[in-house]
Amino acid sequence: MLGGLASSGWQTGALSLRMLVDSFLSQIASAGGLGFTNLKWKNPVMVDDTIGGTVKIAELRRSASHPQWGIVTLDFDVRNQQGKPVLTMRLANLVETRDAEVMA
């Protein structure tokens, strides 16, 4: 149906998250994921494909009830070596903030 062996969409998602941890989340005070929305698998990832992409900060906000925590919302655009989109999603992540006492 796809013309060859394809990875699971969940495997593509897991690899995308791994790349995010390696390049960004391990560099900040991340406390974990809060979930994702708008997950779309655009094209299959086939054997020998290479994936990469961009993640943009879509929103930053401080928790009103816990000012020491913030929520960063990230938009993923993952593509294969031909530039074809393979995955998009929005991810929310809990992060420690600076100067929480200023907000208290």
N, C-alpha and C positions, 0 to 999 in steps of 0.2 A: 504494500500500500504506500509506503514512504520511499521505496526505491532502494532500501538497504537497512542496515541496523542503525537504530536511533537510540539516544539515551532517553531515560525517563525524564519527564518534565521536572519532577521533584529532584532528580539528580542535578539538573541544570540550575534549579533554584539553590540547592545546597552549595554547589560550586560558586555561584554568584555571591552568596553570603560569606563563604570562605574568603573570597577575594576582598570583600568589604572589610572583614576582620583584619586581614593581613595589611591592608593599605590605609585603614582609617580608624576603625573601632578600637584596635589595640593601642592606638596613640592617644586616646581620650579617656576620660573617666566614665566609661560605659558601664551601666549596671544591668543591661540585658534588653532583649527585644520585648515590645509590647504588642506585636502582631503586625499583620500586613493586610492590605486591601488592594483591589484592582489588579490582582495577579493575572497575567495573560501570557500564554505561551504562543508566540507569533509564528514561529517556524521550528521544525524539528532540528535538534543538534545531532548530526550524523557522525559516524566513525571518522576519525581524523580531522574533524572540525576543531578550530581554535576559537574560544570565546573570550570576550573582553567587553568593556563598555564604560559607561559613565554613571555616576550617582550624583545627583544634585540635591542640595539641602533645600527642601520645599518650604519648611516652616520650622521655627524655633519658638518655644514658649516655656515659661516657667510655670511649675505647678502652683496653683493658687493656695492649696492647702498644705503643701510641703515645699517651701521655697528653696530648699537645698537640692531639689530635683528639677530637672527640665526635661522636655520632650523634644527630640529632634526628629523631624519627618523627612524621609529620604525618598526620592524618586529614582528608580533604577531604569536604565536603558542598556540591555545586554545584547550584543550583536556577535555574529560569526565573522570569520576572516573575510567574507565577501561583503561585509557591511549590512547584511540582512538582519533585521531584529529577530531575536529568538525568545526574549523574555522582557516584560515590563512589570513593575509593581511599585507600590508605595509601602514603605516600612516605617514604623514608629519605634524609637529606641529611647530608653530612659538613660539620662546622663546626669552626672553631678554638676552643679552650677558653682559659679564663683560668687562670693559676697552674699550668701543667703541671708545673713543677718541684716543686710540693708533692706531687704524686703519684709522683714518681720515686724 
